[in-house]
Amino acid sequence: MKHIVMVLDHAYPPDLRVENEVKTLVSAGYEVTVLAIGPDSRDELEESGSSRIVRARIPAQMRNKMRGLAGSFPFLDWYLGSKLSKLYTTHPFGAIHAHDLYLFGACIKAGKKIGVPVVGDMHENWVEALRHYKWSTTIPGKWVVNLEKWQVLEDKWTREVDHLIVVIEEMAERLTQNGLPSSQISTVPNTINLHDFASWPPMHLAGFEELRPRLIYTGGMDRHRGLEDVVRAMPIITKQHPSAELVLVGDGSVKSEIEALVSELGMDQHVQFTGWQDQKKVKSYMAACDIGIIPHKKTIHTDHTIPHKLFHYMFMELPCIVSNCKPLKRIVNETKCGLVYESGRPEELAAHAIALINSAELRKKQGLAGSVAVRDRYNWDGTSTALVNVYRSLIG
């Protein structure tokens, strides 16, 4: 049966990865239903051609508790099992696609009960991420998060799914080193959908009329993102270039801490917080800036994942300054699209930024190299073939 149910635990859309996967599978002839769990005011059922969205609209607090306790108590198993069984009676499906490790266990149980294969999609190294998220390292989260148990569950669930999808080669290598057969794993990176991204029109951004050197970071703000590196680099950069500005597009649990650090360093006039923005508008912020920044802390977690923003920066011809996390360092050095600094050394980040601000030729050279690499290799059309092959082997 060529019908796939994708399970994720937040409002949908947006989610670039899931949206890209749905479009690809529908284009390949599959029917796709997204079961989205979380707070949402939109219709419970939304249908469009061969895809549909079923929204299990529950409060964020309830969803967060089920996610956080997934490794200890079976609340999520019961809830998802009921939802999937009910969905199967109205829209029978041939496979379940679980987005992120904490959903694997519930989906594996539901898949066995219904009698369909389960594909696990590991967006990140969840166990290591728990060592860095604010909610899991502060009270009350840290009281219930058992990292040793989560590691046992990762080992168990990655073997029990019928196939495993990861976002970067470094994650696949880690899992095979832990004994998982390479034939069980497919890599589907968070690359850019060229058609969609290129079609988004530019938008006017108030306050960006003045020409000044601008660095940009887009995305979440949590402890593992390393935003303090780029904020601490700003006083060094502004000594050389007094008009330089850092644009932070996004939000997250440590935003208030970053804002406090900006004020402590006297950089309020040089750092702009935009809050969350629609992805189409984020593209316009990138177009208004000169350098893309990814300052992720180098950890076991960030050594095994890759953010969408890298490929967005590259497509927009922004030279990239990235920390030395394995995938970031490998891709930037391989494509020559930017410069790498050692995580935790803001003075090195600042030196790279100053070098790029000083040289329009270097910015253009690295920006063009990144754009060519995305158009030739690091794009969704070129890297999503593995996703279709997984389902051809599982359900035809």
C-alpha positions as CSV (number, residue, x, y, z in Angstrom):
1,M,0.0,0.0,0.0
2,K,1.7,3.2,-1.2
3,H,0.4,5.4,1.7
4,I,2.9,6.7,4.2
5,V,2.1,8.3,7.6
6,M,4.7,10.8,8.8
7,V,4.6,11.5,12.6
8,L,6.0,14.7,14.1
9,D,5.3,16.4,17.4
10,H,4.9,20.1,16.5
11,A,2.6,22.3,14.4
12,Y,2.9,21.6,10.7
13,P,3.7,23.5,8.5
14,P,6.3,24.9,8.7
15,D,9.1,22.3,8.8
16,L,11.5,22.5,5.8
17,R,12.7,18.9,6.0
18,V,9.2,17.3,6.3
19,E,7.8,19.6,3.6
20,N,10.6,18.5,1.2
21,E,10.1,14.9,2.1
22,V,6.4,15.0,1.5
23,K,6.8,16.7,-1.9
24,T,9.4,14.2,-3.0
25,L,7.3,11.2,-2.0
26,V,4.1,12.5,-3.5
27,S,6.0,13.2,-6.8
28,A,7.3,9.6,-6.7
29,G,3.7,8.3,-6.6
30,Y,3.1,7.9,-2.9
31,E,0.2,9.2,-0.8
32,V,1.4,10.9,2.4
33,T,-0.4,11.8,5.6
34,V,1.4,14.0,8.2
35,L,0.1,13.4,11.7
36,A,1.2,16.5,13.6
37,I,1.0,16.5,17.4
38,G,1.1,19.9,19.2
39,P,-0.6,23.2,19.7
40,D,-2.3,24.5,16.5
41,S,-5.4,26.6,15.8
42,R,-5.7,25.4,12.2
43,D,-8.2,22.8,10.8
44,E,-7.8,19.3,12.2
45,L,-7.9,17.9,8.7
46,E,-6.3,19.6,5.7
47,E,-6.2,17.7,2.3
48,S,-4.4,18.6,-0.9
49,G,-4.1,16.1,-3.7
50,S,-2.1,13.0,-2.5
51,S,-1.1,14.6,0.8
52,R,-3.0,15.5,3.9
53,I,-2.4,16.9,7.4
54,V,-4.1,15.5,10.4
55,R,-3.6,17.8,13.4
56,A,-3.8,16.3,16.9
57,R,-4.2,19.6,18.6
58,I,-3.0,19.3,22.1
59,P,-1.5,22.0,24.5
60,A,2.3,22.5,24.3
61,Q,2.7,21.6,28.0
62,M,1.1,18.2,27.4
63,R,3.1,17.6,24.3
64,N,6.4,18.6,26.0
65,K,5.7,16.3,28.9
66,M,5.1,13.3,26.6
67,R,8.3,14.1,24.7
68,G,10.4,14.6,27.7
69,L,9.1,11.4,29.4
70,A,9.2,9.3,26.3
71,G,12.3,7.5,27.6
72,S,10.8,6.8,31.0
73,F,7.0,6.5,30.9
74,P,4.8,5.2,28.1
75,F,2.3,8.1,27.8
76,L,3.4,8.8,24.2
77,D,3.1,5.2,23.3
78,W,-0.5,5.1,24.5
79,Y,-1.4,8.4,22.9
80,L,0.3,7.8,19.5
81,G,-0.9,4.1,19.4
82,S,-4.5,5.3,19.7
83,K,-4.1,8.0,17.1
84,L,-2.4,5.8,14.6
85,S,-4.9,2.9,15.0
86,K,-7.8,5.3,14.6
87,L,-6.2,6.8,11.5
88,Y,-5.6,3.4,10.0
89,T,-9.3,2.6,10.1
90,T,-10.2,5.7,8.1
91,H,-7.1,6.0,5.9
92,P,-5.2,2.6,5.8
93,F,-1.4,3.1,5.3
94,G,1.5,0.9,4.4
95,A,4.3,2.5,6.5
96,I,5.0,4.8,9.4
97,H,7.8,7.5,9.2
98,A,8.8,8.7,12.7
99,H,10.5,12.1,12.8
100,D,13.2,12.1,15.6
101,L,14.3,9.5,18.1
102,Y,11.8,10.2,20.9
103,L,9.0,9.1,18.5
104,F,10.6,5.9,17.5
105,G,9.4,3.8,20.4
106,A,5.8,4.7,20.1
107,C,5.8,4.3,16.3
108,I,7.6,0.9,16.5
109,K,4.9,-0.4,18.9
110,A,2.1,1.0,16.7
111,G,3.7,-0.5,13.5
112,K,4.0,-3.9,15.1
113,K,0.3,-3.8,16.2
114,I,-0.9,-2.6,12.8
115,G,1.5,-4.7,10.8
116,V,3.4,-2.1,8.8
117,P,7.1,-1.2,8.6
118,V,8.5,1.8,10.4
119,V,11.2,4.2,9.1
120,G,13.1,6.3,11.7
121,D,14.3,9.7,10.7
122,M,17.0,10.9,13.0
123,H,17.2,14.7,12.7
124,E,20.0,14.9,15.3
125,N,21.9,13.0,17.9
126,W,19.0,13.3,20.5
127,V,20.9,11.7,23.4
128,E,23.7,14.2,23.1
129,A,21.3,17.0,22.5
130,L,19.8,16.4,25.9
131,R,23.1,17.3,27.4
132,H,22.8,20.8,26.1
133,Y,19.2,21.8,25.8
134,K,18.2,24.3,28.5
135,W,15.0,22.4,29.4
136,S,16.8,19.1,29.9
137,T,19.7,20.5,31.9
138,T,17.6,22.7,34.3
139,I,15.0,21.9,36.9
140,P,12.5,20.2,36.5
141,G,13.7,18.6,33.2
142,K,17.0,17.3,34.5
143,W,15.1,15.4,37.3
144,V,13.4,13.1,34.7
145,V,15.9,12.9,31.8
146,N,18.0,9.8,32.2
147,L,20.8,9.9,29.7
148,E,22.0,6.4,30.3
149,K,18.5,5.0,29.6
150,W,18.2,7.2,26.5
151,Q,21.4,5.7,25.2
152,V,20.0,2.2,25.7
153,L,16.8,3.2,23.9
154,E,18.8,4.7,21.0
155,D,20.7,1.4,20.6
156,K,17.5,-0.6,20.8
157,W,15.2,1.5,18.6
158,T,17.7,2.1,15.8
159,R,17.9,-1.7,15.5
160,E,14.1,-2.2,15.7
161,V,13.0,0.2,12.9
162,D,12.9,-1.3,9.5
163,H,15.1,1.4,8.1
164,L,17.0,4.4,9.5
165,I,17.4,7.8,7.8
166,V,20.1,10.3,9.0
167,V,20.9,13.8,7.9
168,I,24.7,13.6,7.5
169,E,27.4,11.1,6.7
170,E,29.1,11.6,10.1
171,M,25.9,10.3,11.9
172,A,25.8,7.2,9.6
173,E,29.5,6.5,10.4
174,R,28.8,6.8,14.2
175,L,26.0,4.3,14.0
176,T,27.9,1.8,11.9
177,Q,30.8,2.0,14.3
178,N,28.3,1.1,17.0
179,G,27.4,-2.0,15.1
180,L,24.4,-1.0,13.0
181,P,24.6,-2.5,9.5
182,S,25.3,0.2,6.8
183,S,22.5,-1.4,4.7
184,Q,20.1,-0.3,7.4
185,I,21.0,3.4,7.1
186,S,20.3,6.0,4.4
187,T,21.6,9.6,4.4
188,V,19.2,12.3,3.4
189,P,20.8,15.7,4.2
190,N,19.0,19.0,5.0
191,T,19.9,20.4,1.6
192,I,18.0,23.2,-0.2
193,N,15.0,22.8,-2.4
194,L,16.3,25.0,-5.2
195,H,12.9,25.5,-7.0
196,D,11.1,26.6,-3.8
197,F,13.8,28.7,-2.4
198,A,14.5,30.5,-5.7
199,S,10.9,31.3,-6.2
200,W,10.5,33.3,-3.0
201,P,10.4,37.1,-3.9
202,P,12.6,39.6,-2.1
203,M,10.8,41.6,0.6
204,H,11.5,45.2,1.8
205,L,13.2,45.2,5.2
206,A,12.7,48.5,7.2
207,G,16.0,49.7,8.7
208,F,18.2,48.0,6.2
209,E,18.5,50.9,3.8
210,E,21.8,52.0,5.3
211,L,24.9,50.2,3.8
212,R,27.0,48.7,6.6
213,P,28.8,45.4,7.1
214,R,26.3,42.8,8.4
215,L,26.7,39.4,9.8
216,I,23.7,37.1,10.0
217,Y,22.6,34.1,12.1
218,T,19.3,32.4,11.5
219,G,17.6,29.7,13.5
220,G,17.1,28.5,17.1
221,M,18.7,29.9,20.2
222,D,19.8,27.3,22.6
223,R,22.9,26.5,24.5
224,H,24.5,24.3,21.8
225,R,24.1,27.0,19.2
226,G,27.2,28.9,20.5
227,L,25.7,32.4,19.9
228,E,27.9,33.8,22.7
229,D,30.9,33.3,20.4
230,V,29.6,35.7,17.8
231,V,28.3,38.2,20.3
232,R,31.7,38.3,22.1
233,A,33.4,38.7,18.7
234,M,31.4,41.9,18.0
235,P,33.4,44.3,20.2
236,I,36.5,43.2,18.3
237,I,34.9,43.6,14.9
238,T,33.4,47.0,15.7
239,K,36.8,48.4,16.7
240,Q,37.9,47.8,13.1
241,H,34.5,48.5,11.5
242,P,32.4,50.8,13.8
243,S,29.3,50.4,11.7
244,A,29.3,46.6,11.7
245,E,26.0,44.9,12.7
246,L,25.0,41.4,13.8
247,V,21.5,40.3,12.7
248,L,20.0,37.5,14.8
249,V,16.9,36.0,13.1
250,G,15.2,33.5,15.3
251,D,14.3,32.8,18.9
252,G,14.8,30.2,21.6
253,S,15.3,29.3,25.3
254,V,18.5,31.4,25.7
255,K,17.5,34.5,23.9
256,S,17.2,36.5,27.1
257,E,20.7,35.4,28.1
258,I,22.1,36.5,24.7
259,E,20.3,39.8,25.0
260,A,21.8,40.3,28.5
261,L,25.3,39.5,27.1
262,V,24.8,42.0,24.3
263,S,24.0,44.7,26.8
264,E,26.8,43.7,29.1
265,L,29.3,44.2,26.2
266,G,27.8,47.5,25.2
267,M,26.7,46.1,21.8
268,D,23.0,47.1,21.8
269,Q,23.6,49.4,18.8
270,H,25.4,46.6,16.9
271,V,23.1,43.6,17.4
272,Q,19.6,43.3,16.0
273,F,17.1,40.7,17.2
274,T,14.3,40.1,14.7
275,G,12.5,37.3,16.4
276,W,11.0,34.4,14.4
277,Q,10.4,35.1,10.8
278,D,8.6,33.3,8.0
279,Q,11.2,31.3,6.0
280,K,10.4,33.4,2.9
281,K,11.3,36.6,4.8
282,V,14.4,35.0,6.2
283,K,15.7,34.8,2.7
284,S,15.4,38.6,2.4
285,Y,17.4,39.1,5.6
286,M,20.1,36.9,4.1
287,A,20.1,39.0,0.9
288,A,20.6,42.1,3.1
289,C,23.7,40.8,4.8
290,D,27.3,40.1,3.9
291,I,28.4,37.1,6.0
292,G,26.6,34.0,7.2
293,I,27.5,32.7,10.7
294,I,27.1,29.2,12.2
295,P,28.8,29.3,15.6
296,H,27.6,26.0,17.0
297,K,29.5,24.6,20.0
298,K,31.6,21.7,19.0
299,T,30.1,18.7,20.8
300,I,29.2,15.1,20.1
301,H,25.8,16.4,19.2
302,T,26.8,19.0,16.7
303,D,29.5,16.8,15.2
304,H,26.6,14.6,13.9
305,T,24.1,16.9,12.4
306,I,23.9,19.7,9.8
307,P,21.7,22.8,9.7
308,H,19.6,23.9,6.7
309,K,21.1,27.4,7.2
310,L,24.5,26.4,5.8
311,F,23.0,25.6,2.4
312,H,20.8,28.7,2.5
313,Y,23.8,30.9,3.1
314,M,25.7,29.2,0.3
315,F,22.8,29.6,-2.2
316,M,22.6,33.3,-1.3
317,E,26.3,33.7,-2.1
318,L,27.1,34.6,1.5
319,P,30.6,33.6,2.6
320,C,30.3,31.4,5.7
321,I,32.1,31.5,9.0
322,V,31.5,28.3,10.9
323,S,32.8,26.6,14.0
324,N,34.9,23.4,13.6
325,C,32.0,20.9,14.1
326,K,32.9,18.0,11.8
327,P,30.2,18.3,9.1
328,L,30.4,22.1,9.0
329,K,34.2,22.0,8.7
330,R,34.2,19.3,6.1
331,I,31.7,21.0,3.8
332,V,33.1,24.5,4.1
333,N,36.7,23.4,3.5
334,E,35.7,21.1,0.7
335,T,33.6,23.7,-1.2
336,K,35.9,26.7,-0.2
337,C,32.7,28.7,0.7
338,G,34.0,30.3,3.9
339,L,36.3,30.1,6.9
340,V,36.4,27.8,9.9
341,Y,37.2,28.9,13.5
342,E,37.7,26.8,16.7
343,S,34.6,26.7,18.7
344,G,34.9,28.8,21.9
345,R,37.4,31.2,20.4
346,P,35.5,34.4,19.5
347,E,38.7,36.3,18.7
348,E,39.4,33.9,15.9
349,L,35.8,34.3,14.6
350,A,36.3,38.1,14.8
351,A,39.6,37.8,12.8
352,H,37.8,35.9,10.0
353,A,34.9,38.4,10.0
354,I,37.3,41.3,9.7
355,A,39.2,39.6,6.9
356,L,36.0,39.1,4.9
357,I,34.7,42.7,5.6
358,N,38.1,44.0,4.4
359,S,38.0,42.1,1.1
360,A,35.1,42.3,-1.3
361,E,37.0,40.1,-3.6
362,L,37.3,37.3,-1.0
363,R,33.6,37.6,-0.1
364,K,32.7,37.3,-3.7
365,K,35.0,34.3,-4.4
366,Q,33.8,32.3,-1.4
367,G,30.1,33.3,-1.9
368,L,30.2,32.2,-5.5
369,A,32.0,28.9,-4.6
370,G,29.2,28.1,-2.2
371,S,26.4,28.9,-4.7
372,V,28.0,26.7,-7.3
373,A,28.4,23.8,-4.8
374,V,24.7,24.0,-3.9
375,R,23.5,24.2,-7.5
376,D,25.8,21.3,-8.5
377,R,25.6,19.0,-5.5
378,Y,24.1,20.2,-2.2
379,N,20.5,20.5,-3.3
380,W,17.4,18.5,-2.5
381,D,16.8,17.1,-6.0
382,G,20.3,15.6,-5.9
383,T,20.2,14.2,-2.3
384,S,16.6,13.0,-1.8
385,T,16.9,10.0,-4.1
386,A,17.8,7.8,-1.1
387,L,14.4,8.7,0.5
388,V,12.4,7.3,-2.4
389,N,14.7,4.2,-2.7
390,V,13.9,3.4,1.0
391,Y,10.2,3.2,0.3
392,R,10.5,1.4,-3.0
393,S,12.4,-1.3,-1.1
394,L,9.9,-1.4,1.8
395,I,6.4,-1.0,0.1
396,G,7.0,-0.9,-3.6
